[in-house]
């Protein structure tokens, strides 16, 4: 009789263990399916199509710190209209941003750097900034025309006035306009 009790107890222990494990697996599957249902909720995302345009920067140097770039500009009087553009923790000193090599005037010790300005922005006027910078009517004749609302960024006229007091060279104006909006909008990128 003792041997039968041991076998029965062993079989009952194994059976109850298997049933417990099976119930645990069923519960995990049930909970996993409920969580999966919650994760599949449809989400509307606003898809933003990137806008890009090619430019040529008149580059004078590349620095690992902003202070180094500022010191370089300070000791070079010809660079009094240059801008510092930060890309991936590197600081580029540019004196012009042109639409092609022929229209950009090179200063001594400069070279052209071809680049693309890419906008992946949700605000329409910032999204169109690469196209706006390509179009000279927004740079030279902006004040001669009545721009439509929403055609350019809201502060465009104010920034353009400040930039045009710095220089009447369209490539210098384009550079400083871009530098202003690039610094204020993470959705603007530069690709080389």
Secondary structure, 3 states (H helix, E strand, C coil): CHHHHHHHHHHHHHHHHHHHHHHHHHHHHHHHHHHHHHHCCCCCCCCCCCEEEEEEEEEEEEECCHHHHHHHHHCCHHHCCCEEEEECCEEEEEEEEECCCCCCCCCCCCEEEEEEEEECCCCHHHHCHHHHHHCHHHCCCHHHCCCCCCCCCCCHHHHHHHHHHHCCCHHHHHHHHHHHHHHHCCCEEEEC
